[in-house]
Every structure is written in structure tokens, then in C-alpha cells.
Amino acid sequence: MAGVLDTVDQRTKLVGQNRLELLLFRLEGNQIYGINVFKVREVLQCPKLTELPKRHPVVRGIAHIRGATISVMDMNLAMGNSPLENIESCFVIISEYNMNVQGFLVKAVERIVNLNWENIHPPPRGAGRNSYLTAVTELDNKIVEIIDVEKILSEVSPMREEFRAVVPEAHESANLGELAVLVADDSSVARKQIRRCVEQLGLQVHTVNDGRAALDHLQELAAAGEDVSKRYVMLISDIEMPEMDGYTLTASIREDSRLAGLHVLLHTSLSGVFNQAMVKRVGADDFLPKFKPEVLSEKVQERVNHALGITHQQH
């Protein structure tokens, strides 16, 4: 147990320094791809897969791994390319996103690298497969493409979208006026989900794609003399983002006296006990795993209550 806790502590410090570890892998060809190590449970040679009728075309089959049945998706197929061949010689990356475990079939696994988020950049506009990229970086004079796994999962196994927020009577009768929420997330899928949830409550939403853009936006408002804690009832921020991660963004907000009053909710698909430790360390107000629309709606309503001066709200 001590060894596990030591590892958690080391990774906590890693994330707090605006750094990340990427697991590098290949599909067909020489292009190198990356996935955040925090989302990886293990990597193994592709086990025997059992095909299922009526499965999604991207799912090559299911595997029985450590007592669990896990769907294995062909990452190459998911990105609109041809299926990987000779899968018995391929590898499976077992990952956990949004509290679900799945496997991604890849051709080869390279190594783990330690990088700074400042060296991770949004994908260039017009780049090939841009819709499936969340970021890019350069390593050994080669471009590494970081895949938007949340987008792939949303296409293979779409989340239910029939959620309808219950707006409290006090909010319906109040003039919410210019009340808004700032959202920072590099995943287009996540931004869309959060926007839909918040707009149902009658609030405006301003989105940015990474932590650096969020901090620049807030500092520009502050420099213009605006009270950001009144402009935005809260900031909902992802943790892993290009340029600046959510932890560093939160710490930077707390260090700026003009921004320190902004309520910060960290909202992430990352799993692990390190999250709660980092929430306290950087000074975030709250933490929520993705994607729980009912809980997120409640969190936003609590901030609306605060903005309206409502001390108690019946649900």
C-alpha cells in the first residue's frame, strides 16, 4: 500500500507542476499518437477477442481481463481509417474514462514520456483528422498527435442526452440577467455537454479551449476593471488541457488577487485518488467527475443561489 501511495504522491506533484506523462503508441504507418498515462490502467498483448452480434463496427470484440469483460475498440477504425490487421500481434491499452473501462486496440506501444503542458498545443486548423485530435506536441522532431478519446467514445457509445434540468421556482421568477458560466475544456464533446446542461438553467455560457485561454480571458476582464466573480458565477474547468492544465489554472487564479474570488469547479474524466488531494492543494472549490449532468446542474444552481442571495433552496 505504501508503494501505491508513494506513486500517487509523485503523480500528484507531477500534475501540480503543469506536467503530464504521455503513453506513445502507433496505429498503421509511422505517425505517433499519445494518451495521458493517468487514463491508462495497463497495456497488454491483445488477448483472444470474442466477436458479438450487432456490435458497433469500431468494436473488434470483447476480452475477459482480470475477471472483467471489456470492449476492445480499434483505434484506427475509430478515426475513420482501415481496421488494424494481424490483431494477435497488436496491443490493447486498457483505459478508464468517465468511470467506464474500455480497451483500445493499437499496432504498437512505444514508451512513456514526461512533458510540460506548455509544450502541448491545440491542433492546427485544417490538419488531417483534426476532429479526432485534442492536442499536438513535438518530440524528437516528430509531431505527436493526442487523440480526443472522449469524442471517440461519444460516437461508439453515445451518452443519453434526454436529461432535462429542473429549474427551481426562485430561479424562474428571478431575473438572471447576465449571469454566466465560464467553461474551459479542450474536448469539443465535453464543451457541448456542459453548455447544454448550463443553458437549460437559463444562464449564458462562455467557452474556451484550454487553461491558458481561460486565464488570459479572466485577466483581460480584470485589467478592464471588471469583477470576474460577478461576471461569472463559476468556472467549470477540465484538468488536462493544452498550454495549461486545470490545476495550474486554478493556482494562477488564486494567486491573482483580482481573480481570487472566482468559484472554481474542476470537472474531469481523470480517475484516481490524486484528484481530491490536488483540489485542496491548488485551492479549487469543488471537484466533479465527468459526466454527471444532474450533479453538475445542482452545482451550478448552488452558485446561482449564491449570486441571487438565496440561502436555502428546496429541491
N, C-alpha and C positions, 0 to 999 in steps of 0.2 A: 504493500500500500504506500509506503514511504516513497518508493521509486515512482509510482504514478503521480503522487502529489508533487514531487520534485519536477517531473516533466510538465505538469500543469503550471507550476510556478514559473518555470523557464519560458513556457509559451506565453504566459500572461505578460511577462516582461518584454518578450519579443513584440507582441501586438502593441503594447503601450509605447513602443519606440517607433511607431508608424512603419513597422516592418512586417513581412509575411514570408511564409515558405511556400514555394510552388512545387508541385509534383509535375515533372515534364514527361510528356508522352507523345507518341506518333500514331497517326492513322495510316492511310495509304500515302506514299510519297515521303518527301523529306521535311515537310512542314512540321514544326514543333509546336505543341499545344501545352497549356498549363491549367492546373486546377489547384485551388487552395488546399494545403495539407490539412487544415482544420476540418475540412469536409470529408476527408478520406479516412475510412476505418482500417482498410487493409488493401493490399494488392496481391493477387494470386494468379497462377496459370489458369486459363479458362477451364473450369470443370465441365463435366458432362451436362449438356443442356437438354431439357425436356421441352419439346415444342407443344404449344397449346392451341387448340382451335379458336378461331375468331380473335386471335391476339392482334395487338397493334402491329403494323408492318415493321416498325422500328425494333420491336422486342423480338430478339432471336430465340428466346426461351426462358425457362426458369431453372434455377440451380438451387440445390439443397446445400447450404453452407452453415456450418456450426449450429445445426438444429433449426435453422430458419429457411424459409422459401423466399428467394429473392428474384425479381425480374431482372433480366440482363438485356440492356439496350445496346444496339450497335451505334456507337457514337458517329461513325462515318455516315451511316444511313440517316441518322437524326439530322445531320447537317446537309441533307439533300444530295449526298454522293452515293456511290455504289456500295453494296454490302461488303464487309471485310471477308476475305477468303481464308481458308485453312484456319478456322477459328480454334482448332485444337492447339495451335501454336501461338494464339493470341493471349492477351491478359485481360483480367477483369478488375476494374477499380471499384471497390465497394465504398459507397459514399452515403452520407446522411444529409438530406436537405429537408427543411421544414418538417422535421421529426419523422420523415419517411426514409427507409433504407432501400437502395437500389444499386444495381451494378451497371457499369459502363464498359462495354467491350472495346478494347483498343488494340492496335497492332503491336506496339512495343512500349515499354516504360523505360525512361532514360534515368533520371536522377532527381534529387530534391535540391533546390537552390534557395538561398536566403537573400531576399531583395528588400529594397525600400519602396514603400508605396509611392514615393515621389517619382520613382522611375517607371511606374505603371501608368499608362496613358490611355485615354479614351481611344477607340478605334478610329482610324481616319475615315472621313466621309467618302463614300463611293468605293470603299475597299470590298473585295470579294468576300462573300458570306458575312457581310457586315452585320446582318440581322442576328447572327448567332454568336457575335463577339461582344464581350462586355469590356474588354481592355486589351492592350498590347504592350509588350516591353521588348527590349533588345538585350540579347545575351550572346556573347562571343560573336558579335557582328551578324547575328541572325535574329529575325523577328520571331517572337514567341506570341502566339495568339491565345488569349484567355477566353474560354467559351462561356457564354451565358447559359449555364446549366438550368437555371430557373425557367428560361424560355423553352428549352427542350422538354423539360418535364411538363410544362403547361400545355404543350402540344400533344405529348404522348398520353398524359393523364390529366386532363383539364380539371381545375378546381371548380366546385359548384359555385355558381355566381347568382343564385337566387336570393342571397342574403339581402334583407331589407331592414335598414336601421329603424328602430322605434324612437322617434323624436319626442322627448319629454314636452308636456304641455307648456311648461315655463319657457322652453326654447321656442316653441311655435308662436307664442304670444309676444316674445321679446323681439326687438329689432336687432338682429345680429350684425346688421350694417356691414362694416368692412372686416369683421373677424375672419382671420385666415390662418392656415397651417402651412408651414414650410416643410417640404419633403426633399430629402437628399438620398438618392438611390441610383446606382448605376444600371440596374436592371429595368428595362422598359416594361416588363411584365409586372414587377413589383410596384413601379410608379403608377401604372394603370389601376392595379388593385387598390392601392391606398387612396388614389384620387376618387375612385368610385365610392369607397366607403365614407370618406370625409364629406364629399359633396352631398351625399344623402342627408347629412345633418344640417345642410344649409350654409356651410362655410366655404370660403374661397380657398383654393389650393395653388401654391406656387411651388414648382418642382425644379430641381437642379440635378445634374448627373453625378456629382461627386462632392466630397468634403471640401475641397479647395474652393469650388464654385460657391458652396454654401457660405463658407467663411467670408469670401470676398464680398458676396451679396450683403451679408449682415454688417460688415464693416463699412461698406459704402452707405448703407442706411444710417448707421450711427454717425458717420462723418457728416452727413447731411442734417444732423440734429434730431433724427427720429428715434423714438423709444422702441426698440425692437421687440420688447416684451409686450408692448401694446399693439404693435403691428401684427405680431404672430402670437396666437395663444399657445403654440408649442412648435418645436422642431421634431419631426419624425425622421430619424437618420438610420440608414443602413450602417453596418460596421465595416465590411470590406468594400472599399471603393478606390478607384484610381486616384492618383495625386495625393490624397489624404484620407486615411481611414476614419471611421466614426469616433473611435476613441480619441484620436489626436484632435479631431474637430471639436469634440466636447471639451477637452482640456484647454484648447485655444479659446473657446468661448468663455470658460470660467476664468481664464487669465486676463480677459479684457473687461475692465470694469463697466464699459458701456453695454456689454452683451450679457453680463453675468446673471441677470435676472431671467433670461430666457429658459423656459421649461424644455428639457431635452429628454426625449424618449428614444432609446436605441432599439431598433427593430431589425432582427436578423434571422437568416436561415441557418447561421452557425450554431452548432450544438456543443455542449460541454460546460463543465462547472466553472471554467475560467470566466465566463460571461459575467456572472454576478460579482466576482472579485473586481473585474475591470470597471463595471458600472460604478462601484463605490470609489475606486481609485481615481478615475478621471472626473468624477463629480456629476455624472448623469443622474437625472431624477427618477428614471424608470427604465425597465427593460421588458421587451415582449418578443417571444419567438414568432417568426412568420409561419403561416399567415392565418391569424385568428380574427376575422372581421368583427365578430361580436365583441371580443375583448378590446380590440382596437377602438371600436365605436364607443365603448364605455370610457376608455381612457380619454378620448377626445371630448366627450360630453363632460367629464370631470373638469377639464380645462375651460370649457365654455361656462360651466357653473362658476368657476373661479373668476372668469372675466366679467360675468354678469353680477357677481356678488351674491350668488346663491350658495348658502352654506350647507343646505341639505336638500337632496333631490330624491323623491320617491321613484322607484323603478317599477 
